[in-house]
Amino acid sequence: MTGTRDGDADVDADSSPPGADVDADSLSYGADVDDDSPSRDAEGTTARTDGGEHVDPFASVGDDIDRKRRIGRVFVGVCAASTLVGIVALVVLLADVLVEAWGWVTLDFLTYPPSRFIENYYPGGRGAGIFPALVGSILLIALTAVFTLVLGVGAAIYLEEYAAECRFTRFIEANISNLAGVPSIVYGLLGLAVFVRFAGLGESLLAGSLTLTLLILPIVIVSAQEALRAVPDSQREAAYGVGATDWEVVRDVVLPAALPGIMTGTILSLSRAIGETAPLIMVGAATSMFRAPIEQYAGIPVPDLFGPFAAMPMQIFDWARLPEAEFQHVAAAGIVVLLAILLLMNATAILIRNKYETR
């Protein structure tokens, strides 16, 4: 009996359900896991029960966002300050010029030739002004515009629409872009050598306009090329699809679409040319003239293309270097007239762009 009981005890011990061992292991494993797992304290932050420190990967996100926002605000402030520097300088300059010219810009100033005597510029005086230089600058820019549109836009159309993609074309385009940054005095020397002396035009209005054409021609070509590139290729392909030739595509599709950009770039380039002085000095423009470069043919006023001329920058320079202090007011009045023409040209460019963009 004892043996049986011992055997039964052995059997009972050996035949214990396997789940008991598994449960014990699982419980002990679960206890280990619970001991190592993080728990939350009263404040809700995570902490480890085994004495280790738990690092929250999102703890510094808020600090990074605040730092980036501060950097962004500093960047915006620097950009705004840079803008204000240019605006404030322009406002101060314009205010100074307007104060100096106040009361000196009159109808007589716009319709009379200059004088060496300051009393002629006073109200009620004999009359003196900027008329010959004003007419000379207008004729100079008109001729420059004609030459620039023909040569600049023509070169841009050829390079964009007809020229093959090769090294020679890329070489020409690279040199045109580089010529846009050449100082104006270099173009003045070129005009003196080519137009005044070699071509025999002398110190004439035509030589001056051709020299200014060389000055702004690279800028006009580059801006016209960009305007032509902006025309979608789908419009060209649609025109070719209905049987149009290359010239018809350029004339009826490409040029009308690119005209706002071409005209804007050309007029802004002319606005730069009207204020240039160095090229005009080199080609021999007169600092002061007492008659406008206009001749009468059968009672009709015609520009004197081969005669001497004056321009507003040269006339303003001549007034500014005179010793009498009152001539500084006269020079300021000339600057106001020049700025008015510049603003009128820029406004024309904006109107042309808006008109053709709405179409």
C-alpha positions as a Markdown table, in Angstrom:
| # | Residue | x | y | z |
|---|---|---|---|---|
| 1 | Met | 0.0 | 0.0 | 0.0 |
| 2 | Thr | 2.8 | 2.3 | 0.9 |
| 3 | Gly | 4.5 | 1.6 | -2.4 |
| 4 | Thr | 1.3 | 2.2 | -4.2 |
| 5 | Arg | 0.8 | 5.5 | -2.5 |
| 6 | Asp | 4.3 | 6.5 | -3.2 |
| 7 | Gly | 3.9 | 5.5 | -6.8 |
| 8 | Asp | 0.6 | 7.3 | -6.9 |
| 9 | Ala | 2.3 | 10.3 | -5.4 |
| 10 | Asp | 5.0 | 10.1 | -8.0 |
| 11 | Val | 2.4 | 9.7 | -10.7 |
| 12 | Asp | 0.4 | 12.6 | -9.4 |
| 13 | Ala | 3.5 | 14.8 | -9.2 |
| 14 | Asp | 4.6 | 13.8 | -12.7 |
| 15 | Ser | 1.1 | 14.0 | -14.1 |
| 16 | Ser | 0.5 | 17.6 | -13.0 |
| 17 | Pro | -1.1 | 19.6 | -15.7 |
| 18 | Pro | 1.4 | 21.2 | -18.0 |
| 19 | Gly | -0.5 | 24.4 | -18.0 |
| 20 | Ala | 0.6 | 25.0 | -14.4 |
| 21 | Asp | 4.3 | 25.3 | -15.4 |
| 22 | Val | 3.3 | 27.5 | -18.4 |
| 23 | Asp | 1.2 | 29.8 | -16.2 |
| 24 | Ala | 4.0 | 30.1 | -13.7 |
| 25 | Asp | 6.5 | 31.0 | -16.5 |
| 26 | Ser | 4.1 | 33.3 | -18.1 |
| 27 | Leu | 3.4 | 35.0 | -14.8 |
| 28 | Ser | 7.0 | 35.3 | -14.0 |
| 29 | Tyr | 7.7 | 36.7 | -17.5 |
| 30 | Gly | 4.8 | 39.1 | -17.2 |
| 31 | Ala | 6.2 | 40.2 | -13.9 |
| 32 | Asp | 9.6 | 40.9 | -15.5 |
| 33 | Val | 7.9 | 42.8 | -18.3 |
| 34 | Asp | 5.9 | 44.9 | -15.9 |
| 35 | Asp | 9.0 | 45.6 | -13.9 |
| 36 | Asp | 10.8 | 47.0 | -16.9 |
| 37 | Ser | 7.9 | 48.8 | -18.6 |
| 38 | Pro | 7.5 | 52.5 | -18.2 |
| 39 | Ser | 4.8 | 53.9 | -15.9 |
| 40 | Arg | 3.3 | 57.3 | -15.6 |
| 41 | Asp | 3.7 | 59.4 | -12.5 |
| 42 | Ala | 1.2 | 61.9 | -11.1 |
| 43 | Glu | 2.1 | 64.6 | -13.6 |
| 44 | Gly | 1.5 | 62.2 | -16.5 |
| 45 | Thr | 5.1 | 62.0 | -17.6 |
| 46 | Thr | 6.7 | 58.6 | -18.4 |
| 47 | Ala | 9.2 | 57.1 | -16.1 |
| 48 | Arg | 11.0 | 53.7 | -15.8 |
| 49 | Thr | 10.4 | 51.5 | -12.7 |
| 50 | Asp | 13.8 | 49.9 | -13.0 |
| 51 | Gly | 15.7 | 53.1 | -12.2 |
| 52 | Gly | 16.5 | 54.0 | -15.9 |
| 53 | Glu | 15.5 | 57.3 | -17.5 |
| 54 | His | 13.0 | 57.3 | -20.4 |
| 55 | Val | 13.7 | 59.9 | -23.2 |
| 56 | Asp | 10.7 | 61.4 | -25.0 |
| 57 | Pro | 11.6 | 61.8 | -28.7 |
| 58 | Phe | 9.0 | 64.6 | -29.1 |
| 59 | Ala | 10.1 | 66.6 | -26.1 |
| 60 | Ser | 12.2 | 69.1 | -28.2 |
| 61 | Val | 9.8 | 69.5 | -31.1 |
| 62 | Gly | 8.2 | 72.6 | -29.6 |
| 63 | Asp | 11.6 | 74.3 | -29.0 |
| 64 | Asp | 12.7 | 73.6 | -32.6 |
| 65 | Ile | 9.5 | 75.1 | -34.0 |
| 66 | Asp | 9.9 | 78.2 | -31.8 |
| 67 | Arg | 13.5 | 78.6 | -32.9 |
| 68 | Lys | 12.6 | 78.3 | -36.5 |
| 69 | Arg | 9.8 | 80.9 | -36.2 |
| 70 | Arg | 12.3 | 83.3 | -34.5 |
| 71 | Ile | 14.7 | 82.8 | -37.4 |
| 72 | Gly | 11.9 | 83.4 | -39.9 |
| 73 | Arg | 10.9 | 86.6 | -38.2 |
| 74 | Val | 14.5 | 87.8 | -38.2 |
| 75 | Phe | 14.8 | 87.0 | -41.9 |
| 76 | Val | 11.6 | 88.9 | -42.8 |
| 77 | Gly | 12.9 | 91.8 | -40.7 |
| 78 | Val | 16.2 | 91.9 | -42.6 |
| 79 | Cys | 14.4 | 91.8 | -46.0 |
| 80 | Ala | 12.0 | 94.6 | -44.9 |
| 81 | Ala | 14.9 | 96.7 | -43.7 |
| 82 | Ser | 16.7 | 96.2 | -47.0 |
| 83 | Thr | 13.6 | 97.3 | -48.9 |
| 84 | Leu | 13.1 | 100.3 | -46.7 |
| 85 | Val | 16.7 | 101.4 | -47.3 |
| 86 | Gly | 16.1 | 101.8 | -51.0 |
| 87 | Ile | 12.7 | 103.3 | -50.6 |
| 88 | Val | 13.9 | 105.8 | -48.0 |
| 89 | Ala | 16.9 | 106.8 | -50.1 |
| 90 | Leu | 14.6 | 107.3 | -53.1 |
| 91 | Val | 12.1 | 109.4 | -51.1 |
| 92 | Val | 14.8 | 111.6 | -49.6 |
| 93 | Leu | 16.4 | 112.1 | -53.1 |
| 94 | Leu | 13.0 | 113.0 | -54.7 |
| 95 | Ala | 12.1 | 115.3 | -51.8 |
| 96 | Asp | 15.4 | 117.1 | -52.1 |
| 97 | Val | 15.1 | 117.5 | -55.8 |
| 98 | Leu | 11.4 | 118.7 | -55.6 |
| 99 | Val | 12.3 | 121.2 | -52.9 |
| 100 | Glu | 15.2 | 122.6 | -55.0 |
| 101 | Ala | 13.1 | 122.8 | -58.1 |
| 102 | Trp | 9.9 | 124.2 | -56.5 |
| 103 | Gly | 8.8 | 127.3 | -58.5 |
| 104 | Trp | 11.5 | 126.9 | -61.2 |
| 105 | Val | 9.6 | 124.4 | -63.6 |
| 106 | Thr | 7.4 | 126.7 | -65.6 |
| 107 | Leu | 6.1 | 126.9 | -69.1 |
| 108 | Asp | 8.9 | 129.3 | -70.1 |
| 109 | Phe | 11.4 | 126.7 | -68.7 |
| 110 | Leu | 10.0 | 124.1 | -71.1 |
| 111 | Thr | 9.8 | 126.3 | -74.2 |
| 112 | Tyr | 12.9 | 128.5 | -74.1 |
| 113 | Pro | 16.6 | 127.8 | -74.8 |
| 114 | Pro | 19.2 | 127.9 | -72.0 |
| 115 | Ser | 21.0 | 131.0 | -70.9 |
| 116 | Arg | 24.3 | 131.8 | -69.0 |
| 117 | Phe | 22.6 | 134.5 | -67.0 |
| 118 | Ile | 20.6 | 133.3 | -64.0 |
| 119 | Glu | 18.2 | 136.3 | -64.0 |
| 120 | Asn | 16.7 | 135.0 | -67.3 |
| 121 | Tyr | 15.4 | 132.0 | -65.5 |
| 122 | Tyr | 13.5 | 134.1 | -62.9 |
| 123 | Pro | 9.7 | 134.5 | -63.3 |
| 124 | Gly | 9.2 | 137.7 | -65.3 |
| 125 | Gly | 12.7 | 137.5 | -66.8 |
| 126 | Arg | 13.6 | 137.3 | -70.5 |
| 127 | Gly | 13.0 | 133.5 | -70.4 |
| 128 | Ala | 15.4 | 130.6 | -70.4 |
| 129 | Gly | 15.0 | 126.8 | -70.1 |
| 130 | Ile | 15.6 | 123.3 | -71.4 |
| 131 | Phe | 13.7 | 123.3 | -74.7 |
| 132 | Pro | 16.6 | 122.3 | -77.2 |
| 133 | Ala | 17.9 | 119.6 | -74.9 |
| 134 | Leu | 14.3 | 118.3 | -74.3 |
| 135 | Val | 13.6 | 118.0 | -78.1 |
| 136 | Gly | 17.1 | 116.5 | -78.6 |
| 137 | Ser | 16.5 | 113.8 | -76.0 |
| 138 | Ile | 13.0 | 113.0 | -77.4 |
| 139 | Leu | 14.4 | 112.6 | -81.0 |
| 140 | Leu | 17.4 | 110.7 | -79.7 |
| 141 | Ile | 15.2 | 108.1 | -77.9 |
| 142 | Ala | 12.7 | 107.9 | -80.9 |
| 143 | Leu | 15.5 | 107.0 | -83.3 |
| 144 | Thr | 17.1 | 104.6 | -80.7 |
| 145 | Ala | 13.7 | 102.9 | -80.3 |
| 146 | Val | 13.4 | 102.3 | -84.1 |
| 147 | Phe | 16.9 | 100.9 | -84.4 |
| 148 | Thr | 16.5 | 98.8 | -81.3 |
| 149 | Leu | 13.1 | 97.2 | -82.2 |
| 150 | Val | 14.4 | 96.3 | -85.7 |
| 151 | Leu | 17.8 | 94.9 | -84.7 |
| 152 | Gly | 17.0 | 93.6 | -81.2 |
| 153 | Val | 13.7 | 91.9 | -81.9 |
| 154 | Gly | 14.9 | 90.6 | -85.2 |
| 155 | Ala | 18.0 | 89.0 | -83.6 |
| 156 | Ala | 15.9 | 87.5 | -80.9 |
| 157 | Ile | 13.4 | 86.0 | -83.3 |
| 158 | Tyr | 16.3 | 84.5 | -85.4 |
| 159 | Leu | 18.1 | 83.0 | -82.4 |
| 160 | Glu | 14.9 | 81.5 | -80.9 |
| 161 | Glu | 12.8 | 80.5 | -83.9 |
| 162 | Tyr | 15.3 | 79.8 | -86.8 |
| 163 | Ala | 18.8 | 79.2 | -85.6 |
| 164 | Ala | 19.9 | 75.6 | -85.1 |
| 165 | Glu | 21.0 | 74.4 | -81.7 |
| 166 | Cys | 24.7 | 74.2 | -82.0 |
| 167 | Arg | 27.9 | 75.5 | -80.3 |
| 168 | Phe | 28.0 | 78.6 | -82.5 |
| 169 | Thr | 24.5 | 79.6 | -81.5 |
| 170 | Arg | 25.3 | 79.1 | -77.8 |
| 171 | Phe | 28.5 | 81.1 | -78.2 |
| 172 | Ile | 26.6 | 84.0 | -79.7 |
| 173 | Glu | 24.0 | 83.9 | -76.9 |
| 174 | Ala | 26.6 | 83.8 | -74.2 |
| 175 | Asn | 28.4 | 86.8 | -75.7 |
| 176 | Ile | 25.2 | 88.7 | -75.9 |
| 177 | Ser | 24.5 | 88.1 | -72.3 |
| 178 | Asn | 28.0 | 89.2 | -71.4 |
| 179 | Leu | 27.7 | 92.4 | -73.4 |
| 180 | Ala | 24.7 | 93.4 | -71.3 |
| 181 | Gly | 27.1 | 94.1 | -68.4 |
| 182 | Val | 29.7 | 96.1 | -70.3 |
| 183 | Pro | 30.1 | 99.7 | -68.9 |
| 184 | Ser | 28.5 | 102.4 | -71.0 |
| 185 | Ile | 31.7 | 104.3 | -71.6 |
| 186 | Val | 33.0 | 101.3 | -73.6 |
| 187 | Tyr | 30.0 | 101.7 | -76.0 |
| 188 | Gly | 30.8 | 105.4 | -76.2 |
| 189 | Leu | 34.3 | 104.7 | -77.3 |
| 190 | Leu | 32.9 | 102.1 | -79.8 |
| 191 | Gly | 30.4 | 104.7 | -81.2 |
| 192 | Leu | 33.2 | 107.3 | -81.5 |
| 193 | Ala | 35.4 | 104.9 | -83.5 |
| 194 | Val | 32.7 | 103.4 | -85.7 |
| 195 | Phe | 30.0 | 105.9 | -86.3 |
| 196 | Val | 31.7 | 109.3 | -85.7 |
| 197 | Arg | 35.0 | 108.6 | -87.4 |
| 198 | Phe | 34.8 | 105.5 | -89.6 |
| 199 | Ala | 31.3 | 106.0 | -90.9 |
| 200 | Gly | 31.8 | 109.8 | -91.1 |
| 201 | Leu | 28.6 | 110.7 | -89.3 |
| 202 | Gly | 30.4 | 113.2 | -87.1 |
| 203 | Glu | 28.9 | 114.6 | -83.9 |
| 204 | Ser | 25.4 | 114.1 | -85.1 |
| 205 | Leu | 22.0 | 113.0 | -83.8 |
| 206 | Leu | 22.2 | 109.9 | -85.9 |
| 207 | Ala | 25.6 | 108.9 | -84.4 |
| 208 | Gly | 24.3 | 109.4 | -80.9 |
| 209 | Ser | 21.2 | 107.3 | -81.5 |
| 210 | Leu | 23.2 | 104.5 | -83.0 |
| 211 | Thr | 25.6 | 104.5 | -80.0 |
| 212 | Leu | 22.7 | 104.3 | -77.6 |
| 213 | Thr | 21.3 | 101.4 | -79.7 |
| 214 | Leu | 24.5 | 99.5 | -79.2 |
| 215 | Leu | 24.3 | 100.2 | -75.4 |
| 216 | Ile | 20.8 | 98.7 | -74.9 |
| 217 | Leu | 20.8 | 96.2 | -77.8 |
| 218 | Pro | 22.0 | 93.2 | -75.7 |
| 219 | Ile | 19.4 | 93.9 | -73.0 |
| 220 | Val | 16.6 | 94.1 | -75.6 |
| 221 | Ile | 17.8 | 90.8 | -77.3 |
| 222 | Val | 17.8 | 88.9 | -74.0 |
| 223 | Ser | 14.4 | 90.2 | -72.8 |
| 224 | Ala | 12.9 | 89.5 | -76.2 |
| 225 | Gln | 14.3 | 86.0 | -76.2 |
| 226 | Glu | 12.8 | 85.4 | -72.7 |
| 227 | Ala | 9.4 | 86.6 | -74.0 |
| 228 | Leu | 9.6 | 84.3 | -77.0 |
| 229 | Arg | 10.5 | 81.3 | -74.8 |
| 230 | Ala | 7.5 | 82.0 | -72.7 |
| 231 | Val | 5.1 | 81.2 | -75.6 |
| 232 | Pro | 3.9 | 77.6 | -75.2 |
| 233 | Asp | 5.1 | 75.2 | -77.8 |
| 234 | Ser | 1.6 | 73.8 | -78.1 |
| 235 | Gln | 0.6 | 77.0 | -79.8 |
| 236 | Arg | 3.3 | 76.6 | -82.4 |
| 237 | Glu | 2.4 | 73.0 | -83.0 |
| 238 | Ala | -1.2 | 73.8 | -83.4 |
| 239 | Ala | -0.3 | 76.4 | -86.0 |
| 240 | Tyr | 1.9 | 74.0 | -87.8 |
| 241 | Gly | -0.9 | 71.4 | -87.7 |
| 242 | Val | -3.2 | 73.6 | -89.7 |
| 243 | Gly | -0.5 | 74.1 | -92.4 |
| 244 | Ala | 1.1 | 77.4 | -91.4 |
| 245 | Thr | 4.6 | 78.2 | -92.5 |
| 246 | Asp | 7.4 | 79.2 | -90.2 |
| 247 | Trp | 6.9 | 82.9 | -91.0 |
| 248 | Glu | 3.2 | 82.7 | -90.4 |
| 249 | Val | 3.7 | 81.0 | -87.1 |
| 250 | Val | 6.1 | 83.7 | -86.0 |
| 251 | Arg | 3.9 | 86.5 | -87.3 |
| 252 | Asp | 0.4 | 85.3 | -86.3 |
| 253 | Val | 1.1 | 83.2 | -83.2 |
| 254 | Val | 4.5 | 83.8 | -81.5 |
| 255 | Leu | 4.9 | 87.6 | -81.8 |
| 256 | Pro | 1.4 | 88.6 | -80.6 |
| 257 | Ala | 1.8 | 86.3 | -77.6 |
| 258 | Ala | 5.3 | 87.6 | -76.8 |
| 259 | Leu | 4.6 | 91.3 | -77.6 |
| 260 | Pro | 3.9 | 92.4 | -73.9 |
| 261 | Gly | 7.2 | 91.1 | -72.7 |
| 262 | Ile | 9.1 | 92.5 | -75.8 |
| 263 | Met | 7.6 | 96.0 | -75.4 |
| 264 | Thr | 8.1 | 96.1 | -71.7 |
| 265 | Gly | 11.8 | 95.1 | -72.0 |
| 266 | Thr | 12.3 | 97.6 | -74.8 |
| 267 | Ile | 10.7 | 100.6 | -73.1 |
| 268 | Leu | 12.5 | 99.9 | -69.8 |
| 269 | Ser | 15.8 | 99.7 | -71.8 |
| 270 | Leu | 15.0 | 103.0 | -73.5 |
| 271 | Ser | 14.4 | 104.5 | -70.0 |
| 272 | Arg | 17.9 | 103.6 | -69.1 |
| 273 | Ala | 19.3 | 105.0 | -72.3 |
| 274 | Ile | 17.6 | 108.4 | -71.9 |
| 275 | Gly | 19.6 | 109.1 | -68.8 |
| 276 | Glu | 23.0 | 108.0 | -70.1 |
| 277 | Thr | 25.7 | 110.7 | -70.2 |
| 278 | Ala | 29.0 | 108.9 | -70.9 |
| 279 | Pro | 28.3 | 107.6 | -74.4 |
| 280 | Leu | 26.9 | 111.0 | -75.4 |
| 281 | Ile | 30.1 | 112.7 | -74.2 |
| 282 | Met | 32.2 | 110.4 | -76.2 |
| 283 | Val | 30.2 | 111.0 | -79.5 |
| 284 | Gly | 30.4 | 114.8 | -79.0 |
| 285 | Ala | 27.0 | 115.8 | -77.8 |
| 286 | Ala | 26.8 | 119.4 | -77.0 |
| 287 | Thr | 26.6 | 120.4 | -73.3 |
| 288 | Ser | 24.4 | 123.3 | -74.2 |
| 289 | Met | 22.6 | 124.4 | -77.4 |
| 290 | Phe | 20.4 | 127.4 | -78.2 |
| 291 | Arg | 18.3 | 125.8 | -80.9 |
| 292 | Ala | 16.6 | 122.4 | -81.3 |
| 293 | Pro | 17.9 | 119.9 | -83.8 |
| 294 | Ile | 15.1 | 120.6 | -86.2 |
| 295 | Glu | 15.2 | 121.9 | -89.7 |
| 296 | Gln | 12.3 | 123.5 | -91.8 |
| 297 | Tyr | 11.6 | 121.9 | -95.2 |
| 298 | Ala | 8.7 | 123.5 | -97.0 |
| 299 | Gly | 7.4 | 124.8 | -93.8 |
| 300 | Ile | 7.4 | 121.3 | -92.2 |
| 301 | Pro | 9.7 | 120.7 | -89.2 |
| 302 | Val | 12.0 | 117.7 | -89.8 |
| 303 | Pro | 14.6 | 116.3 | -87.4 |
| 304 | Asp | 18.2 | 117.3 | -88.4 |
| 305 | Leu | 19.7 | 113.8 | -88.3 |
| 306 | Phe | 23.2 | 114.9 | -89.3 |
| 307 | Gly | 23.5 | 118.1 | -87.2 |
| 308 | Pro | 24.6 | 118.7 | -83.7 |
| 309 | Phe | 22.3 | 118.0 | -80.8 |
| 310 | Ala | 22.0 | 118.4 | -77.0 |
| 311 | Ala | 20.4 | 116.0 | -74.5 |
| 312 | Met | 18.9 | 116.6 | -71.1 |
| 313 | Pro | 21.6 | 114.8 | -69.1 |
| 314 | Met | 24.3 | 116.9 | -70.7 |
| 315 | Gln | 22.4 | 120.1 | -70.1 |
| 316 | Ile | 21.8 | 119.2 | -66.5 |
| 317 | Phe | 25.5 | 118.5 | -66.0 |
| 318 | Asp | 26.3 | 121.9 | -67.6 |
| 319 | Trp | 24.0 | 123.7 | -65.1 |
| 320 | Ala | 25.3 | 121.8 | -62.1 |
| 321 | Arg | 28.9 | 122.8 | -62.6 |
| 322 | Leu | 28.2 | 126.5 | -62.9 |
| 323 | Pro | 29.5 | 128.5 | -60.0 |
| 324 | Glu | 26.3 | 130.5 | -59.2 |
| 325 | Ala | 24.2 | 128.8 | -56.4 |
| 326 | Glu | 20.9 | 129.6 | -58.2 |
| 327 | Phe | 21.9 | 127.3 | -61.1 |
| 328 | Gln | 21.5 | 124.3 | -58.6 |
| 329 | His | 17.8 | 125.1 | -58.7 |
| 330 | Val | 17.8 | 125.2 | -62.5 |
| 331 | Ala | 19.6 | 121.8 | -62.5 |
| 332 | Ala | 17.0 | 120.4 | -60.1 |
| 333 | Ala | 14.2 | 121.7 | -62.4 |
| 334 | Gly | 15.9 | 119.8 | -65.3 |
| 335 | Ile | 16.1 | 116.7 | -63.2 |
| 336 | Val | 12.3 | 116.9 | -62.5 |
| 337 | Val | 11.6 | 117.2 | -66.3 |
| 338 | Leu | 13.9 | 114.2 | -67.0 |
| 339 | Leu | 12.2 | 112.1 | -64.2 |
| 340 | Ala | 8.8 | 113.0 | -65.6 |
| 341 | Ile | 9.7 | 111.7 | -69.0 |
| 342 | Leu | 11.1 | 108.5 | -67.4 |
| 343 | Leu | 7.9 | 107.9 | -65.4 |
| 344 | Leu | 5.9 | 108.5 | -68.5 |
| 345 | Met | 7.9 | 105.9 | -70.4 |
| 346 | Asn | 7.6 | 103.4 | -67.6 |
| 347 | Ala | 3.8 | 104.0 | -67.3 |
| 348 | Thr | 3.5 | 103.4 | -71.1 |
| 349 | Ala | 5.3 | 100.1 | -70.7 |
| 350 | Ile | 2.9 | 99.1 | -68.0 |
| 351 | Leu | -0.1 | 100.1 | -70.0 |
| 352 | Ile | 1.0 | 98.2 | -73.1 |
| 353 | Arg | 1.8 | 95.1 | -71.0 |
| 354 | Asn | -1.6 | 95.2 | -69.3 |
| 355 | Lys | -3.5 | 95.8 | -72.6 |
| 356 | Tyr | -2.1 | 92.9 | -74.4 |
| 357 | Glu | -2.1 | 90.5 | -71.4 |
| 358 | Thr | -5.8 | 91.0 | -71.0 |
| 359 | Arg | -6.3 | 89.9 | -74.6 |
